[in-house]
Amino acid sequence: MTARTPPVATCTRPSVAQCAPTRPVPAPESALRKGIRHPARLVPLGFLVLISIGTALLMLPAARNAGVGAPLLTALFTSTSAVCVTGLVVVDTPVYWSTFGQWIILGLFQAGGLGIMTGATLLGLLVAGRLGLESRLAAQAETREVSLGNVRDVLRIVVLVTLVVEGATTLALTLRFHFAHGAPWGQALWEGLFHAVSAFNNAGFSTRSDSLTTWAGDALVIVPLTLAVLLGGLGFPVLSELRRRPLDWRRWSVHTRLTLQGTALLVVGGATLIAAYEWHNPATFGALEGTERVLGAMFHSIAARTAGFNTVDVGAMQLETQAVTWALMFIGGGSGGTAGGIKITTFMLLGYAVWAEARGSQDTVVFRRRVPDEALRLALAVVLMALTVLAFGVLALLSVTDLAVEDAIFESISASATVGLSTGVTATLPPAGQAILIALMFIGRVGSVTLVTALAMRRRPRAFRYPEERPIVG
């Protein structure tokens, strides 16, 4: 047995009797590696890697019904749409892609949805962890929210909720497809699984060429899908709190209350406007029965905020209905979930801020809680970024296509808010137009999370403040 060589001791002063052994100093971390590990860069990089893998798989001959590989742009567009859980397509999914290709698409939007829920939730906790210790302890005592120390619990609960909701929805749809619509068990299970996963992840992909129009009047198909879309769009922080305190609403956090309040407002308000404009339109709801029209209006109001499914021809809707759909798509769903858009809490916070300003209140108060100015500034930053991206997207589409202005607006909002609804012009876009939508989908999916995280983590206290001067506003 060989003797261990003792560490070499060095003394800076001769009078020191004992000196601690020197230890090797770790090599400094490279700037590139440190930059990649930054959360604001890690999320976009992860999505880019997943999109690249999906593109390569969809270019395989086995992924296409024709037996030859898909073109690069078609595979890239489909992979981006699936990973970013958007649902826009340039080819007919069940006709163009083989069963193997559809399995790839399902895997992409399942991975994208899980990545969004876990990534957005953990980044949200990380941002919250930048607060001072006193503020964090006060917030934790007040709201009983999860903390950074519960990373494993966060991941476990997200996966558990995903599997439970998708499993229950798959079971309900499979039974309905088999017993009511006569589908063989294998086909019923496949369509039930595909639509359940697509609904919970707000992906908007369907195994039917006409999306859900075949089942427009079947409440036992539409209602389970609606519930899955709603649960996926609420966001994990809300689902986590509802799981712990389903009925104790007085102890719900401001975030949960804002999300639920905004969701109810948008669902009811959107459905009312949609029904009013489309009730007698023979090309849409006019061909349905009375209860089916109500169900269709409610479903479109929910799906338009990010799911991308449709039970009627969106291109045949009145222009007023499309304008309502623009607003719903732009707002989107809850934070930390699979929904897109600027998020409900952003919209509601700015609404409360405007109301406080109109009343002459110095503070923005929501449910007897004062909202810090930093949160309002972040909300304004998210909205301004979304509007800027949308404006450039519309202008770029109009520059490379002959689309009508309303169609360019609809496609740009649908892509940047990762909704997936279309007036039917997506497949007719030239390569440049498809490339623009690819960029919009990617920016819309990772942009808001990355922006908020980057801004929050860059915040540093200053030792001084500049003199105040109020410019003229309005």
Number of C-alpha atoms within 10 A of each C-alpha: 3 4 5 6 6 7 10 10 11 12 13 7 8 8 7 8 7 10 12 10 12 11 9 6 6 6 6 7 9 8 9 8 9 10 13 14 13 13 20 21 15 15 21 19 15 14 21 15 11 18 25 16 14 23 24 15 20 28 20 17 16 18 24 22 17 13 12 12 17 23 12 13 16 18 24 23 22 26 27 29 31 32 29 36 35 35 29 29 22 18 17 14 21 16 14 16 24 19 18 16 23 21 14 20 27 22 17 25 28 23 19 27 27 19 19 26 28 23 21 25 23 20 21 19 20 17 18 18 15 14 13 10 10 9 13 16 13 12 14 13 10 12 15 15 15 15 16 16 9 12 14 10 13 22 16 13 16 21 14 12 17 22 14 11 20 24 15 15 25 24 16 18 24 25 19 18 21 17 12 11 11 12 16 12 14 11 14 22 19 17 19 27 22 22 28 27 29 31 33 29 34 37 34 31 29 23 19 15 14 14 20 20 16 12 14 20 18 15 15 15 20 19 16 20 28 22 17 25 32 24 24 30 34 23 24 25 25 23 21 18 20 15 12 11 13 11 10 10 12 9 14 21 19 17 18 23 18 22 24 17 14 21 23 13 12 21 20 15 14 25 21 15 17 27 21 13 18 21 18 14 16 12 16 20 26 14 14 20 11 12 11 17 22 18 23 27 27 21 25 26 25 29 30 27 37 36 38 29 31 21 22 22 16 18 16 16 19 15 12 13 18 21 15 18 25 21 16 26 33 27 26 30 34 32 28 26 30 36 38 34 31 28 28 28 25 25 22 19 22 18 13 16 21 14 14 16 13 9 9 9 12 9 14 21 16 17 11 8 11 11 17 11 12 11 15 17 12 18 22 16 17 22 21 13 17 21 16 11 19 23 14 14 24 20 14 17 26 17 12 14 14 11 16 11 12 15 21 22 22 20 28 27 33 32 34 30 33 36 35 31 29 24 16 16 13 20 14 13 18 12 12 14 19 21 16 19 27 23 17 24 32 24 20 27 28 20 22 23 24 20 16 20 22 16 13 19 18 10 10 7 6 6 5 6 6 5 5 6 6 5 6 5 4 3
